[in-house]
């Protein structure tokens, strides 16, 4: 019986950029609901200094996963909210808990820095396990409501439109 190596999670370092881009591109290559621009988004967030959290997962000195988080803007003016994603794991390493470990660590780091909440655009069945849920009145224009979820850590209940960083429009 083969055991799966336990990944080491750590903050991105400057030397990781190329490997993160490769992991992200490969992770989303066959994803049916992907724009296939996720690697460009991460690069643009990094170039803009907008990566609030950028973590990698390593197994046997190989970078096998990455998660990013960046600030979002809420139309009601509620501050200190973030967007989770992209979350990338090499296909050969998917299904082993690496993505979940990256998401949990990223959320813990956001909370520790005083974040009031986090939004995600993704598969409801996957992200609900971390506490994300559809929040009535909180919307991402042009997206089916079931796929846009939030996790709040404060007493405030934000309402209105959410805008991700302009880097999310990157296509190259």
DABELJO-V403875 format. One record per residue. PHI is phi in whole degrees, 0 to 359 (* if undefined). PSI is psi in whole degrees, 0 to 359 (* if undefined). D_FIRST is the distance of its C-alpha to the first C-alpha in whole Angstrom. Layout:
PHI_PSI_D_FIRST ; PHI_PSI_D_FIRST
//
This chain:
*_133_0 ; 264_136_4 ; 259_150_7 ; 276_128_10 ; 299_143_13 ; 283_125_15 ; 289_150_19 ; 263_127_22 ; 257_136_25 ; 206_164_28 ; 293_147_32 ; 301_143_32 ; 244_162_34 ; 305_328_37 ; 284_355_35 ; 270_348_32 ; 306_313_34 ; 295_317_33 ; 293_322_30 ; 298_317_30 ; 298_317_32 ; 295_315_30 ; 299_315_27 ; 295_316_29 ; 298_312_31 ; 293_320_28 ; 298_326_26 ; 259_359_29 ; 306_316_30 ; 256_6_29 ; 291_124_30 ; 292_330_32 ; 255_24_35 ; 264_149_35 ; 276_350_38 ; 62_30_36 ; 240_8_38 ; 303_321_35 ; 294_326_35 ; 289_324_39 ; 297_313_39 ; 299_317_37 ; 298_317_39 ; 292_322_42 ; 299_315_41 ; 298_313_40 ; 298_328_44 ; 274_358_45 ; 68_28_44 ; 254_8_43 ; 279_101_39 ; 289_321_39 ; 222_134_36 ; 217_106_33 ; 245_146_30 ; 241_156_27 ; 245_131_23 ; 240_140_22 ; 229_125_18 ; 51_45_18 ; 67_12_22 ; 253_132_22 ; 284_118_24 ; 242_351_22 ; 201_163_24 ; 205_147_27 ; 223_142_30 ; 236_153_33 ; 218_143_36 ; 215_158_40 ; 296_146_43 ; 240_162_44 ; 248_133_48 ; 253_136_49 ; 295_340_53 ; 275_1_54 ; 86_1_53 ; 300_124_51 ; 271_173_49 ; 63_39_46 ; 250_149_44 ; 229_160_41 ; 248_134_39 ; 268_131_35 ; 125_160_34 ; 289_155_32 ; 247_123_29 ; 230_134_27 ; 222_134_23 ; 306_138_22 ; 308_320_21 ; 294_343_17 ; 252_358_17 ; 289_154_18 ; 81_12_17 ; 245_11_15 ; 88_3_18 ; 290_316_20 ; 299_316_23 ; 299_317_23 ; 297_318_23 ; 297_315_26 ; 297_313_28 ; 298_318_28 ; 293_320_29 ; 297_314_31 ; 297_320_33 ; 297_320_33 ; 291_323_35 ; 296_314_37 ; 299_318_38 ; 296_334_38 ; 268_5_41 ; 95_14_43 ; 300_143_42 ; 265_345_43 ; 179_172_41 ; 214_142_39 ; 244_159_39 ; 212_144_36 ; 251_112_37 ; 181_189_33 ; 290_117_32 ; 304_319_33 ; 298_331_30 ; 277_308_28 ; 283_341_30 ; 299_330_32 ; 295_342_29 ; 263_2_30 ; 101_358_33 ; 291_142_35 ; 209_160_37 ; 291_130_40 ; 248_111_44 ; 306_134_47 ; 91_352_49 ; 250_115_47 ; 229_154_46 ; 244_109_45 ; 306_138_48 ; 82_6_47 ; 240_136_43 ; 302_129_43 ; 307_327_43 ; 296_338_39 ; 261_359_37 ; 246_113_39 ; 232_162_38 ; 225_157_39 ; 227_116_38 ; 248_146_41 ; 243_7_41 ; 239_186_45 ; 272_342_48 ; 284_149_49 ; 241_92_48 ; 295_154_49 ; 222_155_50 ; 113_196_51 ; 271_144_49 ; 254_137_47 ; 237_125_47 ; 282_166_44 ; 305_147_45 ; 305_338_47 ; 300_339_44 ; 291_352_42 ; 268_358_45 ; 298_136_43 ; 235_356_43 ; 205_*_43
//
